[in-house]
Amino acid sequence: MSAIRNVCVYCGSSDGDDARFGDAATFLLMVRNAYAALLVARYTEFLDGTQVDSMVIQPLRLVAPDNSVLVALYTLEKLPGGWRINGCRLAPSTVQAA
């Protein structure tokens, strides 16, 4: 990931992440440790988002180099100025890679 992309990912996270991680480098270290699948995916595709109760969820399909498929489920929150990422969970997908 380029340094510019690192900052963009961090800037897209919620204000709570600012308080928890302090800076973009610490945030990226957490992403590398907990969400490596996001960084190594050979293919990504945003799927249709949805709302569950008061949560807005944006799924992202990830195809790994070994063709395993996961879905990253991003929860979003509306803040002044736009939407921010409030959380992410990785889940297995029922879709098989070609």
N, C-alpha and C positions, 0 to 999 in steps of 0.2 A: 504494500500500500504506500502510495506517495505521501509525503508530509502534508501536502495540500488536502488530500482526501482524508487523512487522519483528523485534521482540524475541522473539516466539513462534517464528518461523522460526529465528532464531539459537539459541534455547534448545533447539530440537529437533535441532540438529546435534551431532556427536560432540565429545568432549573434544579431539581433534586439531585441530578447527576453532578451538576456543578459543585454542589455542597459535598457530596460523597467522595468525588474523585479529585477535586481541586484543579486539575489541569488536563490538557489533552493527552499528554504522555502517559499519565497514570490511568486514564480512561482506556487508552489503546492497549495497555498492558492487560487490563481486565478483559477486554474483548479477545485478545490473543489467547488468554488462558481459558476463558469460559465459552467462547464462541468461535473456536478455530474454524469450524465448518463454513462460517461466513467468509473467511479469508482465503480458503483453499478451493472453494467451489469452482468448477470448470464452466458452469452455466447457472445463471440466475434468471428468474422470471417473476415479476410481480403478478399476483393473482387478484381477483376481485376482493376488495375490502368489504367489511361488514360492521354492523353495530350490534353489540350484545349488551343489553341493559344500557348503562351509560358509557360503556367502553367502545371505542372505535379500534378495530383490529385490521391491520394490513398484513396479509400473508405474503411471503416471498419463498418461492420454490428454489431449492438449492440442489444441484446435482454435483456430487463429489467426483474426484478423479477416478474412483473405483466404481462409479455409476450408482452408488447408493443415493437415495433421495431423502431429503429432509425438508421440512417447512419451518421457516422462521416466522413466528407470530409476533409482530410488533404491536404493542398497544400505544395509542397516540393520545395526546391531550391537547386541547385547544388553549392556546395562550395568546395574549395580545401580540399581534404580528404574525400569527400562523400556528401551524401544528408542530408539535415536538414529540420525539420518541420518549415514552414513559417506561418502557420495559420491552423485553424480548425473551421469548421461550422457543427452544428448538424442539420439534416434534417429528416423529417418523411420518412418512408419507405413504399413502396407499398407491401412489403412482410409481410405476417402474420406469427407469431410464431406458432409452432405446439402445 
